[in-house]
Amino acid sequence: MRGIPCATLGREIARGLRDEFLGKKISQAFVEERKKGVIRTRYEERGVIVQLTDKALFEPGEADINLSSYHILDKIALLIQGLPNQIRIEGHTDNAPIKSRTYSSNWELSAVRATNVLRYLEERHHLSPKQLSAIGYGPYRPIDSNNSSEGRASNRRVDIVIVREEARE
């Protein structure tokens, strides 16, 4: 029976502990925001996820970041500056038909929202563009049912994913 080489296992454990520590550090930095329900943090196989509700960042149907939410993005930037990880900004919406003259679909709105968050982090905090990517999923990756207003509200979000470093041999 062959096992995992000790060096590989050690690196995996160290990576997991580092990601878990980062997740806890981010969670502790946003106690008030978590109580208000505008931010959630979780750890998944793909990395640490900082989930921001759309009401934390945007007006309904809009993609311009609210001035009142800059402090949230500023705090996130301070916590992730200097990390070697890739940072993915993922925009999500509910499946309700969009009522906007500017955006023709929820997919487009989600992509522009993600891009605006990326640009804010890159321009204001000088995060490396080589580390950042933005993607819009529109209504196609819901985390809750769209059959209730609460479910739709959960689905309208921006996820900042601090991608777990891949194992290197």
N, C-alpha and C positions, 0 to 999 in steps of 0.2 A: 504494500500500500504506500503510495507516494503522498506526501503532504505538501503543504505550501512552504516554500523556502523561508527560513526564519527572517532573513533581511526583508523580503517582500511583505511578510506578515507584520513585521515591525513598522514598516512604512505605512501600511494600511491602517494600523492601530493609531499611529501618530497623526495621520491625516484625519481620521475619524474624530479623535479627541480635539484636534485643532478646530475642526468644523463645529463640533458640539460646543466648544468654548465660545467660538464666535457667535453662534446662535444664541447662547445664554447672554453674552455681552450685549448683543443687539436688543434682545428682549428686555433686559434690565434698563437699557437706555430709554425705552419707550413705555414706561409703566403707565403714565397718564393717558397717552394715546391709546394704549391697549384697553384701558378701562372705558374709554369713550367709544371703543369699537372701530376706530379708524385705521388701526394697524394690527396685524397679526404676524407672528414669526413662527416658522416651523422648520424642521430639518427633514429632508427627504434624501433618497439615494442620490439624486442629482445635485444636492447641495443645500445651502441655507436659503430659505425663501422669506423675503420681507414683503408681506402682502398689504397693499394700501388700498383702501376703499376709494371709489371714484369721488365720493363726497369730500374726502380728505384733500384732494388735489384739484378738482375741476368743477365747473358749473355743469348742469345737465346738458348733454349734447355738445359740449365744448371741449377743446383740447388745450387751451391756454391754461397754464398752471396758475392757480390762485396765489396771489402774493402772501396770503395768510398761511399758506402751507410750505413756504420756502424753508422755514425752520426745520420741518420734518426731513426734507431732502438734504439740508445742510448737515443735520445730525447723522444721517445715513452716510453721506460722503465722508465725514470725519472718521466714521467707524471702518469704512472699507478702503480708504486711501492707503496706498502702500501694499495692499494685498497682491499676491501674484495671480490670483484667480481671475478667470473670465467673469464678466458681469453681464447678465442678460436682463434686459428690461422688456417685460411682456405685457402688452395691453390686452384687456378682455372687456367684453360688453355682455349685456343680456341679449335676449332674442327679440325684444320689442322693436317694431319698426322704427327706424330713426326719423326724427322730426327736425331736420337741420337743412338749411340752405347750403351750408358749407360742405357737408360730407354726404356722399351719396349712399353710404352703407355703414353699418356698425363695424365692419371689417376695416374700412378706411379710417374711421374715428379711432379705433383701438390702435392702429399703426401710428397715427399722428400723435396720439397721447404718449405712446411708448417713446417715440422719437423725441418729443419735447422734453421728457424726463431725461433721456440720454444727453441731449444737448445742454440741459441745465447742469448736469453733473460734469460734463466735459468742459463747458465754457466757464462756469463759475468756480469749479473746484479742480479743474485741470486734471481730471482722471484721464488716463491714457486711452485715446480712441482705439488703440490696438486691443484693449481689454473689453471694450463696450460693444454691445450689439442690441438692436431693438427689433421687436417683432410684434405684429398685431395678429391676434387670434380671433378677433371679433367675438361672436357668440358660440364659437365651435369648441371651446374647452371649458364648459361650465363646471363649477364646483358644487352647485346646488341646483335644485329644480327651478325652472323659470315659471312655474305654475302659481307662485305667490310673490307678493311684493318684496318680502324678506329674501326669498331665493334670488330674485332678479337683482336685488341690491348686493347680495354676496357675489354675484357673477360680474358685476361692474367693478373692475379692480385693475390695478397695475401691480404686477409681481416683479420685484427686483431679486433676481436669482444670482447668488454668489456660487458659481458653479464649482462643484467639488473637483479638486485636482485629480486627474486620471492617474492611475497607478503606472509607474514607469519601471520597466525592467532594467 
